[in-house]
Amino acid sequence: MTNPETPRHIEIKDENDRIVAEAEVTTARGPEGTVRTSLHAKNEHARRGDRTTLVDTVMDLPEVQASERVEASVPYGDGESLERLRQRTDDPQTRVAGATTLLDANVPSAARPAGQRQPGYEHAGDEPGSDEPGGVHQPAGD
């Protein structure tokens, strides 16, 4: 597991190796076990499904799975990311703060068998750290 005080940077790239979506993920120490993430897609390059892949990659990180809560920041109007966050979390609550939508939710228990994931959950098939076109990329040092 990475150092909780060091943010993890996640990138989703297209077939031309352009970053289409990215996230910063930090984990708070303490009994509450809250992970904070800021998700952003580059609208000029993002395709349908890129935002979903980004959310899935973030939610599948070991430090997220080990946390009890998630606080996510998503650009206002990014319905794809919000919908996937709602599918991948328990008791999600959202509120608008300027040009951002904030989501607070519980992370489902890691003890839940894989067959009981939220409806619509499909992993993109690319493993984190893959440099394959259209895959997930975690820059060196993470």
Stockholm file with secondary structure:
# STOCKHOLM 1.0

chainA/1-142         MTNPETPRHIEIKDENDRIVAEAEVTTARGPEGTVRTSLHAKNEHARRGDRTTLVDTVMDLPEVQASERVEASVPYGDGESLERLRQRTDDPQTRVAGATTLLDANVPSAARPAGQRQPGYEHAGDEPGSDEPGGVHQPAGD
#=GR chainA/1-142 SS CCCTTSCEEEEEECTTSCEEEEEEEEECCSTTCEEEEEEEECTTTCCTTHHHHHHHHHHTSHHHHTCSEEEEEEETTCHHHHHHHHHHSEEEEEEEETTEEEEEEECCCTTSCGGGSCTTCCCCSCCTTCCSTTSEECCTTC
#=GC SS_cons         CCCTTSCEEEEEECTTSCEEEEEEEEECCSTTCEEEEEEEECTTTCCTTHHHHHHHHHHTSHHHHTCSEEEEEEETTCHHHHHHHHHHSEEEEEEEETTEEEEEEECCCTTSCGGGSCTTCCCCSCCTTCCSTTSEECCTTC
//
